[in-house]
């Protein structure tokens, strides 16, 4: 199985969990020609790899994510324009003072005024530890990764190839993008559709655009409890220190399956931490039409 890796990076990206999520979709018995509804699009990795063939209706509260993917979708951002941009910024970064920090700061400040989707791509790739974080003013708030040679020719080619593959996915299906509240996106679902939700994890760090409170969790629970569509919710179950209390508080009436996953929260191996992920869903599991989790995985 080839997994499309998105050009936008962020901590908590679900790339390695895509086969598990897709197996659950394939075992739901849903008509694969139904629509895909995704209220928390984020990096887009799950939706881009969705087996659904119907319309993909995706939303996110972060306007920069939606703007970036709209530009890829309408052809404003292409592999050629991306290469031109990154090669220019790479040259400026390498020649910048303080090992690239001065130019990184210039791009960051420019983005916070002009909101260029190219600058958004640059910052998501040049920020520390793959973080995507905004302050209360909605400004990019992640420090530099301190790698002036970050955008090597091979790395630029890798990003351009990812742009090309995402563009191909956009051409192969019907996509609609919304910068909207998750509740508005969920309301677009019909009974034959499937909703995939990957909200910020309650009780864990979230940025300004994706802050998450218990009221948000209650509202999501209420919306998914009312929907006539099938849904899958990604959340965390527990780690070495504590459990996700909202599962017992809200989600235990639905089906829950778990899987161990590892996140790197720093540059050192001792900062690698195990997290038990959970998928919560409102349908019965049947026989998989095709087991994608057992197939060889290639990240492209």
C-alpha positions as CSV (number, residue, x, y, z in Angstrom):
1,X,0.0,0.0,0.0
2,X,1.4,3.4,-1.0
3,X,0.5,6.2,1.5
4,X,0.5,9.8,0.2
5,X,2.5,11.9,2.6
6,X,1.3,15.6,2.6
7,X,3.6,18.5,2.1
8,X,2.4,20.2,5.3
9,X,3.9,18.9,8.5
10,X,2.7,19.0,12.1
11,X,3.1,17.1,15.4
12,X,0.6,14.4,15.8
13,X,0.3,13.7,12.1
14,X,-1.5,10.4,11.5
15,X,0.6,9.0,8.6
16,X,1.5,5.8,10.4
17,X,-2.1,5.2,11.5
18,X,-3.7,5.6,8.1
19,X,-3.7,1.8,7.4
20,X,-5.4,1.1,10.7
21,X,-8.1,3.8,10.0
22,X,-8.6,2.6,6.5
23,X,-9.1,-1.0,7.7
24,X,-11.8,0.2,10.0
25,X,-13.5,2.0,7.1
26,X,-13.3,-1.0,4.8
27,X,-14.8,-3.2,7.5
28,X,-17.7,-0.9,8.2
29,X,-19.7,-2.1,5.2
30,X,-20.1,1.4,3.9
31,X,-20.6,2.1,0.2
32,X,-17.2,3.4,-0.9
33,X,-19.0,5.8,-3.3
34,X,-20.4,7.7,-0.3
35,X,-19.0,11.1,0.8
36,X,-16.1,11.7,3.1
37,X,-16.7,14.3,5.7
38,X,-13.7,15.6,7.7
39,X,-14.2,18.5,10.1
40,X,-10.5,18.7,11.3
41,X,-8.5,18.4,8.1
42,X,-5.1,19.4,9.5
43,X,-2.2,18.1,7.4
44,X,-4.8,16.2,5.3
45,X,-3.0,12.9,5.5
46,X,-6.1,10.8,6.4
47,X,-8.4,12.4,3.9
48,X,-5.8,12.3,1.1
49,X,-5.5,8.5,1.7
50,X,-9.2,7.8,2.2
51,X,-10.6,4.9,0.3
52,X,-13.9,6.7,-0.3
53,X,-14.7,7.6,-3.9
54,X,-17.5,10.2,-3.2
55,X,-17.2,13.9,-2.6
56,X,-14.6,14.9,0.0
57,X,-16.0,17.7,2.2
58,X,-13.2,18.9,4.4
59,X,-13.0,21.8,6.9
60,X,-10.6,23.3,9.4
61,X,-10.7,26.2,11.8
62,X,-7.1,27.1,10.7
63,X,-7.5,29.3,7.6
64,X,-3.9,28.8,6.5
65,X,-4.4,25.1,6.1
66,X,-7.5,25.5,4.0
67,X,-6.0,28.3,1.9
68,X,-2.9,26.2,1.2
69,X,-4.8,23.2,0.0
70,X,-7.3,25.4,-2.0
71,X,-4.2,26.8,-3.9
72,X,-3.0,23.3,-4.6
73,X,-6.5,22.3,-5.7
74,X,-6.9,25.2,-8.1
75,X,-3.4,25.0,-9.5
76,X,-2.0,28.2,-8.0
77,X,0.5,26.1,-6.1
78,X,2.3,23.6,-8.4
79,X,5.5,21.6,-8.1
80,X,7.2,24.2,-10.4
81,X,6.2,27.2,-8.4
82,X,7.0,25.5,-5.2
83,X,10.5,24.6,-6.4
84,X,11.1,28.2,-7.6
85,X,10.0,29.5,-4.2
86,X,11.9,27.0,-2.0
87,X,15.1,27.3,-4.0
88,X,15.1,31.1,-3.6
89,X,14.3,30.9,0.1
90,X,16.9,28.2,0.6
91,X,19.6,30.4,-0.8
92,X,18.6,33.3,1.4
93,X,18.4,31.0,4.4
94,X,21.9,29.6,3.9
95,X,23.4,33.1,3.4
96,X,21.5,34.6,6.4
97,X,23.1,35.7,9.6
98,X,22.9,33.7,12.8
99,X,22.8,30.3,11.0
100,X,19.7,31.2,9.1
101,X,17.7,32.6,12.0
102,X,17.5,36.1,10.6
103,X,15.9,35.0,7.3
104,X,13.6,32.6,9.1
105,X,12.4,35.5,11.2
106,X,11.9,37.6,8.1
107,X,9.7,34.9,6.5
108,X,7.8,34.5,9.8
109,X,7.1,38.2,10.1
110,X,6.1,38.4,6.4
111,X,3.7,35.5,6.8
112,X,2.1,37.1,9.9
113,X,1.3,40.2,7.7
114,X,0.6,38.7,4.3
115,X,-0.4,35.0,5.0
116,X,1.3,33.7,1.9
117,X,0.6,29.9,1.5
118,X,4.2,29.5,0.3
119,X,5.5,31.1,3.5
120,X,3.1,28.8,5.4
121,X,4.7,25.8,3.7
122,X,8.2,27.1,4.5
123,X,7.4,27.7,8.2
124,X,5.8,24.2,8.6
125,X,9.0,22.7,7.3
126,X,11.5,25.0,9.0
127,X,9.9,25.3,12.4
128,X,11.2,23.4,15.4
129,X,10.3,19.7,15.7
130,X,7.5,19.9,13.1
131,X,5.3,22.0,15.3
132,X,2.4,24.2,14.1
133,X,1.5,26.8,16.7
134,X,-0.1,30.2,16.7
135,X,-0.4,32.9,19.4
136,X,-3.6,34.6,20.5
137,X,-3.2,37.1,17.7
138,X,-3.2,34.3,15.2
139,X,0.5,34.8,14.4
140,X,3.0,31.9,13.7
141,X,4.7,31.1,17.0
142,X,7.2,28.3,16.4
143,X,11.0,28.9,16.7
144,X,13.4,28.0,13.9
145,X,14.8,24.4,13.7
146,X,18.3,25.9,13.5
147,X,19.2,24.2,10.3
148,X,20.4,26.7,7.7
149,X,20.9,23.8,5.2
150,X,17.3,22.7,5.8
151,X,16.1,22.9,2.2
152,X,18.7,20.8,0.4
153,X,18.0,20.0,-3.3
154,X,16.8,16.5,-2.3
155,X,14.5,17.9,0.3
156,X,13.0,20.4,-2.1
157,X,12.4,17.7,-4.6
158,X,10.7,15.6,-2.0
159,X,8.3,18.4,-1.1
160,X,7.6,19.2,-4.8
161,X,6.8,15.5,-5.4
162,X,4.4,15.6,-2.5
163,X,2.7,18.7,-4.0
164,X,2.4,16.8,-7.3
165,X,0.8,13.7,-5.7
166,X,-1.6,15.8,-3.7
167,X,-2.6,17.6,-6.9
168,X,-3.3,14.3,-8.6
169,X,-5.5,13.2,-5.7
170,X,-7.4,16.4,-5.9
171,X,-8.0,15.8,-9.6
172,X,-9.2,12.3,-9.1
173,X,-12.0,13.1,-6.7
174,X,-14.5,15.9,-6.0
175,X,-13.2,18.1,-3.2
176,X,-14.8,21.0,-1.2
177,X,-12.8,23.0,1.3
178,X,-14.3,25.1,4.2
179,X,-12.6,27.3,6.8
180,X,-15.3,26.6,9.3
181,X,-16.3,25.3,12.7
182,X,-16.3,21.6,13.0
183,X,-20.0,21.6,13.8
184,X,-20.8,23.2,10.5
185,X,-18.9,20.6,8.6
186,X,-20.5,17.7,10.5
187,X,-23.9,19.1,9.6
188,X,-23.1,18.5,5.9
189,X,-23.1,14.8,6.4
190,X,-26.0,12.6,5.1
191,X,-26.9,9.1,6.4
192,X,-24.8,7.3,3.7
193,X,-21.7,9.3,4.4
194,X,-18.7,8.7,6.8
195,X,-17.3,11.3,9.1
196,X,-13.7,11.2,10.2
197,X,-12.8,13.4,13.2
198,X,-9.3,14.1,14.5
199,X,-9.8,17.0,16.9
200,X,-7.1,18.4,19.2
201,X,-6.7,15.9,22.0
202,X,-8.4,17.1,25.2
203,X,-6.0,17.7,28.0
204,X,-3.0,18.0,25.7
205,X,-1.3,21.0,24.1
206,X,-3.2,22.7,21.3
207,X,-2.5,25.9,19.4
208,X,-4.6,29.0,19.1
209,X,-6.6,28.0,16.0
210,X,-7.1,24.5,17.4
211,X,-7.6,25.1,21.1
212,X,-9.8,22.5,22.6
213,X,-11.9,22.7,25.8
214,X,-14.3,20.3,27.5
215,X,-17.2,22.4,26.0
216,X,-15.8,21.6,22.6
217,X,-15.6,17.9,23.5
218,X,-19.2,18.0,24.7
219,X,-20.3,19.7,21.5
220,X,-18.5,17.2,19.3
221,X,-20.0,14.3,21.3
222,X,-23.5,15.8,20.9
223,X,-23.1,16.3,17.2
224,X,-21.7,12.8,16.6
225,X,-24.4,11.3,18.8
226,X,-27.1,12.9,16.7
227,X,-25.7,12.2,13.2
228,X,-27.2,9.5,11.1
229,X,-23.9,9.0,9.3
230,X,-21.2,6.6,10.3
231,X,-18.3,8.2,12.2
232,X,-14.8,7.5,13.3
233,X,-13.2,9.6,16.0
234,X,-9.4,9.6,16.6
235,X,-8.3,10.4,20.2
236,X,-5.8,9.3,22.8
237,X,-6.7,6.5,25.2
238,X,-3.9,6.6,27.8
239,X,-0.1,7.0,28.2
240,X,2.3,6.1,30.9
241,X,1.0,8.7,33.2
242,X,-2.7,9.1,32.8
243,X,-5.8,8.1,30.9
244,X,-8.1,10.2,28.8
245,X,-11.0,10.8,31.1
246,X,-13.4,12.0,28.4
247,X,-13.6,8.4,27.0
248,X,-15.4,7.3,30.2
249,X,-17.3,10.6,30.4
250,X,-18.6,10.7,26.9
251,X,-17.5,8.1,24.4
252,X,-17.8,4.7,26.2
253,X,-21.3,4.1,24.7
254,X,-19.7,3.7,21.3
255,X,-17.2,1.1,20.0
256,X,-13.6,1.7,20.9
257,X,-10.4,0.0,19.5
258,X,-6.9,0.9,20.6
259,X,-3.3,0.8,19.2
260,X,0.1,1.6,20.6
261,X,1.8,4.5,18.9
262,X,5.0,6.4,19.5
263,X,5.6,10.2,19.2
264,X,8.9,12.0,19.1
265,X,8.5,15.2,21.2
266,X,12.1,16.2,21.1
267,X,15.4,15.6,19.4
268,X,16.6,12.9,21.9
269,X,15.7,9.3,22.0
270,X,14.8,9.6,25.7
271,X,12.0,11.9,24.7
272,X,10.2,9.2,22.7
273,X,7.0,8.4,24.4
274,X,4.4,5.7,23.9
275,X,0.8,6.8,23.5
276,X,-2.1,4.4,23.2
277,X,-4.3,5.8,20.4
278,X,-8.1,5.1,20.2
279,X,-10.6,5.0,17.4
280,X,-14.2,5.5,18.5
281,X,-16.9,4.5,16.0
282,X,-20.7,4.0,15.8
283,X,-21.0,1.0,13.6
284,X,-20.4,-2.8,13.7
285,X,-17.3,-4.3,12.2
286,X,-17.7,-6.8,9.4
287,X,-15.2,-8.6,7.2
288,X,-12.6,-6.3,5.6
289,X,-13.0,-6.0,1.9
290,X,-9.2,-5.6,1.8
291,X,-6.8,-5.5,4.7
292,X,-4.6,-2.5,4.0
293,X,-2.9,-2.7,7.4
294,X,-1.3,-6.1,6.5
295,X,-0.2,-4.9,3.0
296,X,3.3,-3.7,2.5
297,X,3.4,0.1,3.2
298,X,5.3,2.6,1.1
299,X,5.3,6.2,2.0
300,X,5.3,8.5,-1.1
